[in-house]
């Protein structure tokens, strides 16, 4: 039997308590920083959680060959970790960019040589340019032209909807989206905000004026090759043709077979904290996506947010196999006055699942915290708070929500979550 207090080598259970009938288990359950991540995770994306979190649950609650699903796929952290550890990755997101940046990193093997050979076929000087309006506030005119030529080349070599795509071309598209704008020499743009913080054209012009500079010309091909080499330095996960990364709402995943998923690890959008449409507007422009066509969840009402979680959980009750698990990471918002795990707990009431408790990974944030507007104990999300549910048989609806007890994970080990009962 494996007790939750021994579930990690990176810390220990420091406290257990019950608050509003919810059992809490607090401690340092996984790494929070101080160790270099696998290179494939180096994709700038706002509000992405660290891979150590899904790794903890994937290792504890699934086996090789199991399906691991993330209905709010985002930058693909869960999918990549699942693929790296021999699981079958399923993921969906309302944002089509999520598919474009995830599929290449878990797809067929990519080599630097193959990317170099593909880019050699682009006519950078006289090629046909896509009609993109890339502002000179961000890009040197020659850089903008090369990006337009590349965009047209990509359009001729890839289906943006993801059907019959060439994996090398898809990889190049992903790398361009990763390096489009940023605050160092390794980006296509001149100096701007970090790549997971967007800004407007007007504000960028003010940044340029304050710095007394205009965007310098960049070598687009060299930037792509350098980033490719960096992303591939730790290798790619073994390819599995059963991976599925789709575009759509978390509450509607008809492509997933009922009772086929062993584990869900996910983090839903935190109400109105992040404006994903604005954060990705330049990426949308390059990809040819109309951001207004995407039904992002900008939910101000906590009641509406709870209803959204309920709809998602109803769908997860369909796709998760009996005995499977759902680990939903949320946080505290509005200066800690709103604990979203309580709303998830409420949303799961009467569903065919056992509400096992809330795992609170309490650790100091790293130097990147300022990027997400997080200050420990003051603003932002101060802890990782994960609501853990276990799917029951349909016949057990009337028992959903009962007090937790020892449960068995798919590896055959038992994890105890009853030390505060």
Buried (B, 14 or more C-beta within 10 A) or exposed (E): EBBBBEBBEBBEBEEBEEEEEBBBBBBBBBBBBEEEBBBBBBBBBBBBBBBBBBBBBBBBBBBEEBBBBBBBBBBBBBBBBBBBBBBBBBBBBBBBBBBBBBBBBBBEEBEBEBBBEBBEEBEBEEBEBBEBEBBBBBBBEBBBBBBBBBBBBBBEBBEBEBEEBBBBBBBBBBBBBBBBBBBEEBBBBBBBBBBBBBBEEEEBBEBBEEEEEEBEBBEBBEBBBBBBEEBBEBEBBEEBEEBBBBBBBBBEBEEBEEBBBBBBBBBBBBBEBBEBBBBBBBBBBBBEBEBEEBEBBEBEEBEEBBBBBBBBBBBBBBBBBBBBBBBBBBBBBEEBEBBBBBBBBBBBEEBBBBBBBBBBBBBEBEEEBEBBEBEEEEEBBBBBBBBBBBBBEEEBEEEBBEBBEEBEBBBEEEBBBBBBE
